[in-house]
Amino acid sequence: MLAVVAHPDDEAFGLGAILDGFGRAGARVSVLCLTHGTAPKLGASGDLRALRTAELQLAAKALGVDSAVLLDHPDGGLGGVEMMTLAGDVLARLEASPADGLVVFDPSGVSGHPDHVAATAAALAAARRADLPVLGWTVPGTVAQHLNEEFGIGFTGHEPAEIDLVLRVDRHRQRMASLAYASQAVPTGILWRRLDLLGDHEHLRWLRRRHGTAVATDDAPSVLKVHHRTGDRFEIHVRDHVLSVDQPVGAGGEDTAPTPTELFVASLATCVAFYARRYLHRHQLDTTGLAVDASFRLATKPARVDRISLTIRLATDLPPARRDALLAVARKCTVHNSIVTPPDISVDLSDG
């Protein structure tokens, strides 16, 4: 099993109990860390590169990890590195130390850190090339909610129906590995609180399954169909529902429905509204007048939407802490996550 992470400490703070569990079950576990984690840290001084390398080696020893390799991509800047470069690094590590599968942070990054998101995207891109399964570490939605409310952060969790594996774990080695990171000023309130909330269980989702085995396909995708009707008008069939798209008269259409681009922006605005409404309802807050205003700007070369502005509107004021938490939840809606972490898109042609 190869764990692909962004920073030294991710393998301990996040994946520690899971990696320990794999090792106890007889797997050979290795870690690929894409940065040296040299952004300034609390309580750290001197040669951070050497310090963080030493800390990772101590943590890996505590976890029983077979090997741990650090690369020199920028801490805090993984999102600015070409994705194929990062994926190539993962593939190179797989060639040097073959693995039967990868374990990563959930595509949301779990804590929302952009480096976590980029590391997982790179691992998934490499897994598609190598045809390897990928497990993503996540936390239950209730745990994310508790952490967000207590610490004002932006954890993203999943509901039980979205979680594929619940593992019973032993936290001892994870706690020892976490304490190896003196430059991170641990134990920290957030880390220790999360472990308390999770107890002796960790949660994983299948992000990719290997083809041609008993688990032959990725999780069954949602399917919709688009049918041409007349001119620039198309009908979209989603389960038992039918939507339409068209083009304005000035663009050659009949203006009988929104354009595909407008539906794209509308899907984001609606998803934000859905997450906001769920948050308000969960905390018994007034949903009266809930609305989301959306505007967008188009660009060319390539043709795309290059700016979207959303405003959540409520009829009543929220306390400051609730406002921040609501925005943190809304900014992690599924459609927004799918834009920030682009899906793998294929376009093929089928004749007849």
ABEGO torsion letter per residue (X at the ends): XBBBBABBGAAAAAAAAAAAAAAAAGBBBBBBBABAGABBBBGBBEBAAAAAAAAAAAAAAAAGBABBBBBABBBGAAAABBAAAAAAAAAAAAAABBBABBBBBBAAGGAGBAAAAAAAAAAAAAAAAAGBBBBBBBBBAAAAAAAAAAAGBABBBBBAAABABBBBBBAAAAAAAAAABAAAGOBBAAAAAAAAAAEABBBBBBABBBBGBABABBBBBBBBBBBBABEABBBBBBEABBBBBBBBAAAGBAGABBBAAAAAAAAAAAAAAAAAAAAAAAAGBBABGBBBBBBBBBBBOBBBBABBBBBBBBABBBBAAAAAAAAAAAAABAAAAAAABBBBBBBBBBBX
